Structure formats: C-alpha cells, structure tokens
Amino acid sequence: MRHFHRTTLSPELVVASADQFFPALRLVAGTADARARSFSGALGTLRLTVKMEGGHYTFVEVHTDQVGESRLDKNVKKFFVALHRQADPRHHIAAGY
C-alpha cells in the first residue's frame, strides 16, 4: 500500500523520527540515505522517502509490501499521527464517536 503525509517538519527530522518509531523493524543494509529508509521485519517491509514540496512542506511517502489494512499499515498511520503531534504539540486527536 502507498501512504502519504504532508508536514512542516524538516526532512531530516522526519527520517530521525522514523528511525525511533520503527525499532522492531530492522534497517535494510545499503538503503539508508539522508531522505530515505527501508525497514524490514516480521510484519513486512516498508520504504520511506521524504522530499521538500511547495515551500515549507515536507512530503512523506511510505510504501509497504502488504495488501489491505495490515498491522504494518496501521503502524504507518500511527507514525503519521506522531509526526502531526511533533509538528503541533497543542493538537489533540480525539475519536469521532
């Protein structure tokens, strides 16, 4: 699946956050550069890339090798929520029910 998120955080900060957020997944050798990471583990494989977009926005794109709504995809969405909270600590996400 493909997931994306736009944030005001710098690309370097997003990549550092990904390194901390996905400790259960191991970094695939030879895939770490300044703006991309590949992680692999029991849940599957994900490829994260970041790039500057439209001035002050950073575009974060994650591809997973899973189909549908897997546990890895849910973790990616939680990572995006963590990025959102990191960019705006005052924002609290509440359930809609």
C-alpha positions in Angstrom: 0.0 0.0 0.0 1.0 3.6 -0.5 0.6 6.2 2.2 1.5 9.8 2.3 1.5 12.8 4.7 2.5 16.4 4.4 4.1 18.1 7.4 6.0 21.2 8.3 8.9 19.2 9.9 12.2 19.1 8.2 13.1 16.0 6.1 16.0 15.2 8.5 13.7 15.3 11.5 11.1 13.1 9.8 13.8 10.5 9.0 15.2 10.6 12.5 11.6 10.2 13.9 11.1 7.1 11.6 14.3 5.6 13.0 13.0 5.9 16.5 9.4 5.0 15.7 10.1 1.6 14.0 12.6 -0.1 16.4 11.0 -3.5 15.9 11.8 -3.3 12.2 15.5 -3.6 11.1 17.0 -1.1 8.7 17.8 -2.8 5.4 21.5 -2.6 4.7 22.6 -0.1 2.0 19.2 1.7 1.8 19.8 4.5 4.3 20.5 7.9 2.9 19.6 11.4 4.0 16.0 11.2 2.8 15.0 7.6 2.5 14.9 4.4 4.6 13.9 0.8 4.1 12.8 -1.3 7.1 12.0 -5.0 7.2 10.6 -7.2 9.9 8.1 -9.9 10.8 5.2 -7.5 9.8 6.6 -6.8 6.3 8.8 -4.3 4.5 8.3 -0.6 4.2 10.1 2.1 2.2 10.0 5.7 3.5 11.0 8.7 1.3 10.8 12.4 2.1 11.1 15.4 -0.1 10.6 19.1 0.1 7.3 20.2 -1.5 5.8 23.6 -2.1 7.9 25.9 0.0 7.8 24.9 3.7 6.1 21.5 3.4 7.7 18.1 3.6 6.1 15.3 1.6 6.4 11.9 3.4 5.6 8.8 1.3 5.6 5.2 2.6 5.2 2.1 0.5 4.5 -1.2 2.2 4.6 -4.7 0.7 1.2 -5.5 2.4 -2.2 -5.6 0.9 -5.2 -4.0 2.6 -5.2 -2.9 6.1 -2.3 -4.8 7.7 -0.7 -4.2 11.1 2.2 -2.6 9.3 -0.1 -0.1 7.6 -1.8 0.7 10.9 1.7 1.4 12.4 2.5 3.7 9.4 -0.7 5.7 10.2 0.3 5.9 13.9 3.7 7.2 12.7 1.9 10.0 10.8 -0.1 10.9 13.9 3.2 11.1 15.8 4.6 13.4 13.2 1.5 15.6 13.4 1.8 15.8 17.2 5.5 16.6 16.9 4.8 19.4 14.5 1.9 20.8 16.6 2.1 19.6 20.3 -1.1 21.5 21.1 -3.2 19.4 18.8 -5.0 16.5 20.4 -6.7 14.0 18.2 -10.0 12.7 19.6 -12.2 9.9 18.5 -15.1 10.8 16.3 -17.7 8.7 18.0 
